[in-house]
Amino acid sequence: MEKNGVEVNSLKAWILAARPKTLTGAAVPVMIGTALALADSGFHIRIVPTILCFLFAFIMQVDANFVNDYFDFLKGTDDEKRLGPKRACAQGWVTTKAMRWALALTTGLACVVGLPLIYYGGWWMIAVGVICVFFCFLYTTHLSYIGMGDVLVLLFFGIVPVTMTYFLVLPDGMQTVTWECLFASVACGLVIDTLLVINNYRDIDNDRRAGKHTLIVAIGSKWGRVLYLALGVFACLVGNVFHFSEHSWAAWLPIIIYLPLHVSAFIVMRRINKGAALNKVLGLTARNMFFYGLSVAVGFMIS
């Protein structure tokens, strides 16, 4: 049976539900943490926890997308007035029963993949994993509706994955979290938050109708545009002014490569201003995030 041109519960339906383009947001923090660990350890990192960190990040991103798809559909947020990419449950591509099973599977798989990290980081890794899963669900069900989404992005797409990856992949006897790593994690979170900002900027009218009080709803469209630009600029300043004293290329490459792309996307955002056409800026922002992560990672390794 087909719904809106897609076979229900088909492979294509699940790929659409998983939103593979968002995996950039999962890869970039782990990439930055790994690159800094490579630089600081003389290229002697532990391979197994590196692979596990990437897998855990990817699976949790898919899990978060399924949670968002399912619970926003139940709340009625993803209705026919939605301007962003279509959602699987709302379009009928995936049944709610199948999505509940998928949520159980991806959550369980993330726990299985993350469990061996106890060996490399200690028993407190359990607490980190539980917190990640807990807030994965709490974000969509509650916190995104009270303007906390941007804080969670800073934490769970910046501080937590960058610092934990750095800590876990370093060799025995070197495991720590440096100030440089912490600043790198904050800068990463700021860049990835630009994706949430453009999403919420595009959906500002629909979110108001649905009672979803995002930060953009609170500050309005004008300041939402300012915030989008400022996040990318400040992320580069964090690296260049406050940070990366030992890895200067990690500070300058994002300014040379990422910042012009970010400003260009902002100009497109201002020109389009509102409507479904802002999905173009969404694509540009995802691309820019990847180039930010790549430039910082390469900068760490060549400094």
C-alpha positions, 0 to 999 in steps of 0.5 A: 500500500502506498501513501503519498507516493511511498510504499508504507513501511518500505525501505524508502520510507525508513530512509526518509524517516531516518533523515540521513542528511542530519547524520552530519550533525552526529559526525562532526562532534566526534570528528573534532574530538578524534582529531584533537586527540590525534594531535595531542597524542602524537597520532596514537589513539585507540581505534575501537572506542573511536569506531564505537563513538561514531556508531553511537552518535549515528544511531542516537541521531537516527533514534532522535529523528524517529522520536521527533517524527513519532511524538510530533505527529502525536502532538499534531505539530507536523500537520499539512501546514508544515513547511519543512521536509515531510515526516514519515508518520505524518505522511503515512509512510511509516505506521505508528506501530512500526515506529514504536518498534523502531524506537525500541530497536534504535534505543536498544542498539545505541545502548548495546553499542555504547556499553563496551565504552565502559571498558575504556572510560569506566562505569560512569559511562553508563550515566553518560549513556543514560543521560543521552537517551533520556534527553533524546526523548525529553527534547521532543516531548517537552523541552523543545516546546519551552525553548530549551532546544538550543541549550540541548544542542550545545550540550549534546551536539557539542560539549558531550560528544566532543569531550567524551570522544576526546577522553575515550579515544586517548591512550591509557594514562593520557585520558583527560579533558583539556580546556582546549577540548572544552572550547572546541566542544562549545564552538562545535555546539554553536555551529550545529545550533545554526541548523536548529535555528534555521529550522525553527526560523522557517517554522515560526508561524506553525510553531506559534499555532501549535504552542511550541515556544521555541527560542525563535518564537520568543525573540521573533524573526528579525532577531532569529536572523541575527542569532543565525549569523552570530552563532557561526561568527562567535564559534569562529571567535571562540577558536581564534580569540579564546582558544586553539593557541597550540593549534593555530590552523584549527582557528584559521581554517574555519575562518577561511573556509567555513565563515564565508559559507556561513555568511553566504547562507545568511544572505540567502536566508535574508533574501528568502525571508520566509516560506518553504524556500528556506529549505534551501538554507537548511541544505546550505547549513548542513553543508556548512556544518560539515565544512566547519568540522572538516576544517577544524579537524584538519587544522588540529592535525596539521598544526 
